[in-house]
Amino acid sequence: MKKKFEVKIYYSSFCTYEVEAENEAGAILKARDLTVIKHEIISNIENWKEADSAFEIKNEKVKN
């Protein structure tokens, strides 16, 4: 069953996405493939993978 996660992909700043995935690792991989939200990035868009994180959003239902 898929769950909803808030994922932060870190660059020089970070972009925040909401994605649906089976687990935290899958959510991070899925978010890494999404387009960079340019207004959230200050400079230097090199990814800092060690800082990426995902947290399950508990009170939201996933659309099928």
Backbone as CSV, one residue per row, in Angstrom:
resi,resn,N_x,N_y,N_z,CA_x,CA_y,CA_z,C_x,C_y,C_z
1,MET,0.835,-1.176,0.000,0.000,0.000,0.000,0.884,1.245,0.000
2,LYS,0.561,2.203,-0.876,1.354,3.418,-0.967,0.997,4.377,0.156
3,LYS,2.003,5.128,0.591,1.860,6.127,1.636,2.323,7.455,1.067
4,LYS,1.937,8.545,1.690,2.369,9.862,1.238,3.532,10.317,2.099
5,PHE,4.555,10.893,1.458,5.753,11.372,2.151,6.040,12.809,1.767
6,GLU,6.553,13.569,2.718,7.133,14.870,2.413,8.629,14.617,2.295
7,VAL,9.201,14.981,1.156,10.609,14.692,0.879,11.353,16.002,0.680
8,LYS,12.483,16.160,1.351,13.348,17.315,1.152,14.607,16.833,0.444
9,ILE,14.844,17.358,-0.753,16.036,17.062,-1.528,16.945,18.279,-1.388
10,TYR,18.107,18.077,-0.809,18.989,19.190,-0.488,19.942,19.528,-1.620
11,TYR,20.040,20.776,-1.902,21.021,21.351,-2.812,21.753,22.387,-1.957
12,SER,22.009,23.571,-2.458,22.573,24.606,-1.601,21.497,25.072,-0.621
13,SER,20.297,24.903,-1.003,19.108,25.099,-0.178,18.359,23.779,-0.301
14,PHE,17.056,23.757,-0.323,16.343,22.510,-0.558,15.038,22.765,-1.287
15,CYS,14.526,21.731,-1.933,13.217,21.749,-2.559,12.354,20.757,-1.797
16,THR,11.104,21.102,-1.559,10.189,20.229,-0.830,9.125,19.704,-1.786
17,TYR,8.927,18.405,-1.783,7.951,17.751,-2.650,7.050,16.865,-1.796
18,GLU,5.842,16.593,-2.264,5.003,15.543,-1.695,4.894,14.469,-2.766
19,VAL,5.287,13.245,-2.423,5.245,12.130,-3.375,4.595,10.928,-2.720
20,GLU,4.144,9.998,-3.537,3.585,8.748,-3.053,4.563,7.631,-3.374
21,ALA,4.831,6.763,-2.384,5.781,5.672,-2.579,5.509,4.583,-1.551
22,GLU,6.167,3.450,-1.714,6.017,2.321,-0.799,6.739,2.547,0.529
23,ASN,7.862,3.312,0.500,8.652,3.528,1.715,9.480,4.806,1.561
24,GLU,10.215,5.166,2.618,11.000,6.404,2.613,12.067,6.405,1.518
25,ALA,12.774,5.292,1.358,13.826,5.222,0.337,13.239,5.423,-1.057
26,GLY,12.103,4.812,-1.322,11.443,4.975,-2.617,10.967,6.396,-2.835
27,ALA,10.503,7.040,-1.764,10.058,8.430,-1.858,11.221,9.349,-2.213
28,ILE,12.376,9.122,-1.593,13.551,9.940,-1.897,13.978,9.742,-3.348
29,LEU,14.028,8.508,-3.815,14.421,8.250,-5.208,13.455,8.910,-6.184
30,LYS,12.172,8.836,-5.883,11.160,9.427,-6.753,11.308,10.954,-6.788
31,ALA,11.522,11.569,-5.632,11.655,13.021,-5.564,12.920,13.508,-6.265
32,ARG,13.977,12.728,-6.226,15.224,13.118,-6.907,15.030,13.248,-8.411
33,ASP,14.056,12.538,-8.969,13.800,12.591,-10.408,12.898,13.754,-10.814
34,LEU,12.336,14.471,-9.843,11.427,15.572,-10.155,12.213,16.833,-10.519
35,THR,11.546,17.729,-11.203,12.146,18.988,-11.624,12.512,19.831,-10.407
36,VAL,13.657,20.477,-10.470,14.092,21.375,-9.402,13.151,22.581,-9.373
37,ILE,12.729,22.952,-8.181,11.891,24.132,-8.010,12.837,25.324,-7.921
38,LYS,13.010,26.004,-9.048,14.067,27.010,-9.177,13.958,28.144,-8.162
39,HIS,12.756,28.555,-7.788,12.657,29.666,-6.837,13.065,29.250,-5.421
40,GLU,13.231,27.944,-5.158,13.680,27.482,-3.851,15.198,27.334,-3.785
41,ILE,15.866,27.442,-4.907,17.321,27.256,-4.947,18.004,28.619,-5.008
42,ILE,18.893,28.860,-4.087,19.615,30.134,-4.037,20.759,30.132,-5.049
43,SER,21.586,29.116,-5.001,22.723,28.979,-5.919,23.210,27.540,-5.850
44,ASN,24.147,27.165,-6.711,24.765,25.838,-6.683,23.748,24.702,-6.570
45,ILE,23.375,24.121,-7.685,22.365,23.072,-7.656,22.941,21.661,-7.564
46,GLU,24.127,21.531,-7.020,24.704,20.207,-6.810,23.990,19.528,-5.642
47,ASN,23.506,18.315,-5.871,22.757,17.576,-4.850,23.664,17.121,-3.718
48,TRP,23.179,17.208,-2.501,23.867,16.743,-1.296,23.065,15.561,-0.771
49,LYS,23.271,14.376,-1.356,22.449,13.190,-1.118,22.423,12.755,0.335
50,GLU,23.495,12.985,1.074,23.547,12.565,2.476,22.528,13.319,3.334
51,ALA,22.070,14.467,2.875,21.133,15.277,3.659,19.676,15.070,3.253
52,ASP,19.408,14.301,2.183,18.038,14.067,1.743,17.259,13.335,2.825
53,SER,15.974,13.680,2.981,15.160,13.035,4.012,13.721,12.885,3.538
54,ALA,12.995,11.940,4.154,11.583,11.722,3.845,10.852,11.396,5.141
55,PHE,9.655,11.958,5.292,8.844,11.716,6.468,7.428,11.396,6.020
56,GLU,6.863,10.325,6.562,5.515,9.935,6.208,4.522,10.976,6.703
57,ILE,3.573,11.325,5.842,2.485,12.230,6.211,1.336,11.348,6.686
58,LYS,1.098,11.329,7.976,0.188,10.353,8.587,-1.294,10.652,8.370
59,ASN,-1.700,11.900,8.313,-3.125,12.230,8.314,-3.683,12.534,6.941
60,GLU,-3.060,12.025,5.908,-3.555,12.263,4.557,-3.820,10.939,3.852
61,LYS,-4.889,10.895,3.084,-5.208,9.687,2.324,-4.575,9.784,0.945
62,VAL,-4.063,8.664,0.467,-3.436,8.595,-0.845,-4.519,8.343,-1.874
63,LYS,-4.465,9.098,-2.996,-5.415,8.892,-4.085,-4.950,7.723,-4.924
64,ASN,-5.830,6.834,-5.298,-5.457,5.677,-6.125,-5.499,5.982,-7.563
